[in-house]
Amino acid sequence: MSWNLVNILWDPQRYLHSPVDDLESFYAAQWAAAFNDGASGKKHDGHGIRQFREKILGDRRSDATLMVLLNQPDVWEEEEYGAFFTNSTTLLRPWFEKLNALITDWKRLVAQAKQLEDTKMKEHLADNFLVDNFLVYGYRGVAEYFELIHEHRVSLEEAVYISVLKR
């Protein structure tokens, strides 16, 4: 779940679930790599990875995000964390940055739409304003993610290859 959806579980309020929430949920789901090592199927169970798993499963996901963002790839020891997770952190960092920009832009757009509604300028809003922008932001997020996959394809391929060889 996205941070906003998690927050409304604790503090119920009206909230417009958007594709940005889904993309943020997808980011968190990529952390599933912390639970097994992809192609090798080996489950790493050292102290560090157990702590990371507890953070992403509990209410400390922001701590887990900081771990990924602040630690350099060489900090993630393959024996402790697994080859797939260790190598995927190089993708998670730039994806987080792009996702944050997308979230900020989406919030700005929703605020502008609300401001137009509040000033009784609804006639300036197309009937499908938010629906159209759902598509724009959803496609933008998916495109940015695949651009990163393409950019990091060599290191990701190497990680999968190494995992398979270690089987």
C-alpha positions in Angstrom: 0.0 0.0 0.0 1.1 3.6 -0.5 1.9 5.7 2.5 -1.3 7.7 2.0 -3.5 4.6 2.0 -1.7 3.3 5.0 -2.3 6.6 6.8 -6.0 6.7 6.1 -6.2 3.3 7.8 -5.1 5.0 11.0 -6.9 8.3 10.4 -10.0 7.7 8.2 -10.7 10.5 5.9 -11.8 11.1 2.3 -9.0 10.2 -0.1 -8.8 9.8 -3.9 -7.0 6.6 -4.6 -4.8 7.2 -7.7 -2.4 5.4 -10.0 0.3 7.2 -8.1 -0.8 5.1 -5.0 -0.6 2.0 -7.1 2.9 2.8 -8.3 4.0 3.5 -4.8 2.6 0.2 -3.7 4.5 -1.5 -6.5 7.7 0.2 -5.2 7.1 -1.4 -1.8 6.3 -4.7 -3.4 9.7 -4.8 -5.0 11.0 -5.2 -1.5 9.7 -8.8 -1.7 13.2 -9.4 -3.0 14.3 -9.2 0.7 12.4 -12.5 1.3 14.1 -14.7 -1.2 16.9 -14.5 -3.7 15.0 -14.6 -6.9 16.3 -17.2 -9.3 18.3 -19.1 -6.7 15.3 -19.6 -4.4 17.7 -19.3 -1.4 16.2 -17.5 1.6 18.8 -15.4 3.4 18.2 -15.1 7.1 21.0 -13.1 8.6 20.4 -10.4 11.3 20.5 -7.5 8.9 18.0 -8.9 6.4 15.7 -10.0 9.3 15.7 -6.4 10.6 14.9 -5.1 7.1 12.0 -7.6 6.8 10.5 -6.5 10.1 10.7 -2.9 9.0 8.9 -3.5 5.7 6.2 -5.7 7.3 5.5 -3.4 10.2 4.9 0.3 10.5 8.5 1.2 9.9 8.6 1.2 6.1 10.1 4.7 6.1 13.1 3.3 8.1 13.5 0.6 5.4 13.3 3.2 2.7 16.1 5.2 4.3 18.2 2.0 4.6 17.9 1.5 0.8 18.4 5.2 0.0 21.4 6.0 2.3 23.4 2.8 2.0 25.8 2.3 -0.9 25.6 -0.9 -2.9 28.8 -2.2 -1.3 27.2 -2.0 2.2 24.7 -4.7 1.2 26.7 -7.9 1.6 25.5 -10.6 -0.8 25.9 -13.4 1.8 23.7 -11.5 4.2 21.1 -10.0 1.9 21.2 -12.1 -1.3 22.4 -11.3 -4.8 19.0 -10.2 -6.1 18.2 -7.8 -3.3 21.7 -6.5 -3.2 21.7 -5.6 -6.9 18.1 -4.4 -7.0 19.0 -1.5 -4.6 20.8 0.2 -7.4 17.4 0.4 -9.2 15.3 1.2 -6.1 17.2 4.4 -5.3 16.5 6.2 -8.7 13.0 4.7 -8.8 12.3 6.3 -5.4 13.4 9.7 -6.7 11.3 9.5 -9.8 8.4 8.3 -7.8 8.7 11.2 -5.3 8.7 13.6 -8.3 5.6 11.9 -9.6 3.8 12.1 -6.3 4.7 15.8 -5.9 3.4 16.6 -9.3 0.2 14.6 -8.7 -0.5 16.4 -5.4 0.0 19.7 -7.2 -2.4 18.7 -9.9 -5.1 17.6 -7.4 -4.6 20.9 -5.5 -5.1 22.9 -8.7 -8.3 20.9 -9.5 -9.6 21.5 -6.0 -8.8 25.2 -6.3 -10.8 25.4 -9.5 -13.7 23.6 -7.9 -13.6 25.9 -4.8 -13.7 29.0 -7.0 -16.7 27.7 -8.8 -14.8 27.4 -12.0 -15.9 23.9 -12.6 -16.8 24.7 -16.2 -13.1 25.1 -16.9 -12.5 21.5 -15.8 -13.1 19.0 -18.4 -15.6 16.3 -17.4 -12.8 13.7 -17.5 -10.0 15.9 -16.0 -9.0 13.5 -13.3 -9.7 10.4 -15.3 -7.5 11.7 -18.1 -4.8 12.6 -15.6 -5.0 9.2 -14.0 -4.0 7.8 -17.3 -1.2 10.4 -17.9 0.3 9.8 -14.4 -0.1 6.1 -14.5 1.6 5.8 -17.9 4.3 8.3 -16.9 5.2 6.2 -13.8 5.3 2.9 -15.8 7.4 4.5 -18.5 9.9 6.0 -16.0 10.2 2.6 -14.3 10.9 0.8 -17.6 13.4 3.5 -18.6 15.3 2.7 -15.3 15.1 -1.1 -16.0 16.6 -0.4 -19.4 19.3 1.9 -17.9 20.2 -0.8 -15.3 19.6 -3.8 -17.4 23.3 -5.0 -17.5 23.6 -5.0 -13.7 20.2 -6.7 -13.3 21.0 -9.3 -15.8 24.3 -10.0 -14.1 22.5 -10.4 -10.8 20.1 -12.9 -12.2 22.9 -14.8 -14.0 25.0 -14.9 -10.8 21.9 -16.1 -8.8 21.3 -18.9 -11.3 25.0 -20.0 -11.2 25.0 -20.2 -7.4 22.1 -22.7 -7.5 
